[in-house]
Amino acid sequence: MESYIGENIKRLRRQKDITQETLAERMHVSAAAVSKWERGLSPFFFIRAKRRRNSWSSYS
């Protein structure tokens, strides 16, 4: 399941044409954390996502 979430994070980030660094900044995490999520090496916590769900909408 984690890799599926990571794949979606990566796909959406690329669709919005933003870097891992930019997404990390918007979500108040490190770029390394985003990289680990995308590669399925670290769990992506839904609580964190819920708090920061507006990060994606600002790139419309």
Beta strands, then each sheet from edge to edge (+ up, - down):
end
